[in-house]
Amino acid sequence: MSLHYRARVGALVRLGMIVMVIIASSSLGALAQDGGGTTGSAAVGEIPTTGGVRPGPVGVPPRAVGRRVGVEPVALRSEQASVDAPIEPLQIINGVMQNPSGPFVVGWYEQTAKPGEPGNAVMAGHVDYWNVGPAIFWELPPPRQALGAGDPIVVIGEDGSELTYTVEWQRLYELAELTVETINGEIVGPTTEPSLTLITCGGAFDPVSGQYLSRYVVRATLAS
């Protein structure tokens, strides 16, 4: 998620960065955008970003066995945000969210809801990537901010089903705002309705720490 590749050519990049959890000492990943303005490649990078979203303790409660009625997600699409990407399952280990494995993949955290079922399906992606440049969620945060309220986001299930979510709200969180209460209450915590939360990096990039100073979150609700 970091703009290391830009930092290394002497450019101080200020970018705004959501399918997520975030603390100053944690990080998230995403997919890279190809030269044609879309992100259809399933390739993953060998070198992880060092400036991505860094999630902290999230305390997502386990789901009861047999409660699942959703689908295993395999792909994410958003025409407005130029996203057409595979989804990989990730884990929250000891309260820390794993990073997506490369710039061309979106990560879905298996401890959160499955798409289509009541609850919060949380996904993360890189905004950019070292030695790659713009990544899968490049179009999400300001100044580009390609998604707006009411825009569709489509999740494709392993059974071929397509679940359409509509954007409800978007917000740029400064790292200081990302307390455990905010993360669990507003971003990653469970919801009563079928929801989709996307997370990526945003705001200014600090070349010293190799991190973005904000996290960008998109919340959508199942429409079909």
Residue, then its C-alpha position, 0 to 999 in steps of 0.5 A: m500500500s505504500l508509495h515506496y516506488r514513488a518515494r524512491v524516485g524522490a517524489l513525496v506522494r500524498l494520497g488518500m486511501i477501504v472492502m480495512v482495519i487500522i492502527a499506526s502499528s499495523s498494515l493492509g494490502a491491495l491489488a495494483q491497477d494495470g496500464g489500461g485503468t482496470t485491475g484484471s490481473a491475478a498476479v501477486g507481488e513478491i515484495p510486500t509493501t511497507g506502507g500499507v494499512r496496519p490493523g491492530p487488535v480488532g476483537v472480532p467475535p467468532r461466529a456461531v457454527g451453522r450461522r453462515v448463509g452467505v457465499e465464499p467470495v472469489a472476486l470483487r468488481s467496481e466499474q467506477a473504481s476500475v476494480d476487477a480483482p480476485i479475492e483471497p481469504l485472509q486471517i486475523i491472527n492474535g488481533v492483527m489482520q494479515n496483509p493481502s499477498g500482493p497488489f493485484v488481489v483483495g483480501w477477505y478476512e474469514q473471521t468476518a461475515k461471508p458476503g450475503e449473510p447478516g454481518n460485516a464482510v471486511m476486505a482490504g487492498h493496497v492503494d499502491y505497491w513498491n516497484v509496481g505503482p498504483a494498486i487495486f484500490w488506487e481509485l478509492p481514496p481522495p483525491r480520486q475518490a471514484l466511488g460515491a453514495g449509491d454506487p454499486i460494488v459487486v462480490i462474486g461468490e464461488d457458486g457464480s452468484e453476484l451480490t451487489y452492494t451499494v455504497e453508504w458512506q466513506r471516511l478518511y480516518e487519521l491514525a490517532e482516531l483509530t482506537v480499538e473502540t473506533i475499529n471495533g465499533e465503526i469499521v470492523g465490528p459486526t452489523t445487523e444487515p449484510s454489509l461490506t467494508l473496504i479498507t485501504c491507505g490514504g492521506a499523506f505518506d511518511p517516507v521516514s516510517g514508510q506508512y500512510l498517515s490515514r486509512y480510508v474506509v468504504r461501507a456498503t450495504l447489500a442491495s440484491 
